């Protein structure tokens, strides 16, 4: 067999391996879209900021319960998002803030997190309306239930 023919087979084999690797990273059709996951991520960020502003106006138990619900929603959304991207990061990885999970979160925040202007707007709106935290909490939890049941 000539060198050119063998090289052609090798290149074809490499090409097929590359295609199969890309197929493994392709999001599954039943997973939520990146846009839906980003919207939920931002909704959770807004709710968290609003909860921080409400702070001392809330009983400690209410604040802790809301914070716990938001953390759970965040972990579920990030887990689904990581799985969609082909990464194996369990929900507990986000809860424990493992290095792999934190690197993923940093990337998500850079690409899909709230902008500085959005953060300031959210803080301002939350300061103007004392019940904003409840509305934002409900919206964030509803969104998380839709994309990461």
C-alpha positions, -999 to 999 in steps of 0.1 A, spaced: 0 0 0 14 34 -9 22 60 17 -4 84 2 -31 58 5 -21 49 41 -20 86 50 -55 90 35 -68 61 58 -51 77 88 -67 111 81 -101 95 75 -97 77 109 -88 109 127 -117 127 110 -142 100 122 -128 101 157 -131 139 157 -167 136 145 -176 111 172 -160 133 199 -180 163 187 -212 142 188 -205 133 224 -204 170 233 -236 178 214 -264 188 237 -291 162 239 -323 173 221 -344 171 253 -321 194 272 -332 230 277 -317 257 254 -287 277 265 -309 308 263 -334 293 288 -306 282 311 -290 317 309 -324 334 317 -328 312 348 -293 318 359 -299 356 357 -333 352 374 -315 335 403 -289 362 404 -316 389 405 -334 371 433 -302 367 453 -294 404 450 -330 413 460 -328 390 490 -296 407 501 -312 441 499 -342 429 519 -317 416 545 -326 428 579 -362 435 571 -368 397 569 -369 373 598 -337 351 599 -357 319 592 -373 334 561 -340 347 548 -323 313 554 -351 294 537 -351 317 507 -313 315 504 -315 277 506 -341 275 479 -320 298 456 -289 277 462 -308 245 454 -322 261 422 -288 274 412 -272 240 417 -299 223 396 -297 248 368 -259 247 367 -259 209 368 -283 207 338 -262 233 320 -230 214 327 -245 182 314 -258 200 283 -222 210 277 -209 175 281 -194 180 315 -198 156 344 -203 179 374 -229 166 399 -252 190 418 -231 183 449 -200 196 431 -217 230 428 -229 228 464 -193 220 476 -179 245 452 -154 221 437 -127 235 416 -142 221 384 -177 235 393 -163 269 402 -144 271 369 -176 263 351 -195 289 372 -169 316 364 -173 308 327 -211 310 329 -210 343 348 -187 358 322 -209 347 293 -244 347 307 -243 365 341 -258 398 349 -239 428 336 -228 454 361 -256 477 349 -282 449 354 -268 443 389 -271 480 398 -306 482 383 -317 451 403 -303 465 435 -320 499 429 -353 483 422 -350 460 452 -343 490 474 -373 509 461 -397 480 465 -394 460 497 -414 430 484 -393 427 452 -373 398 467 -405 376 469 -415 383 433 -380 376 421 -376 345 443 -408 330 429 -398 338 393 -364 322 398 -378 291 414 -404 287 387 -378 291 360 -355 265 376 -384 241 380 -390 244 342 -355 238 330 -341 216 358 -369 196 374 
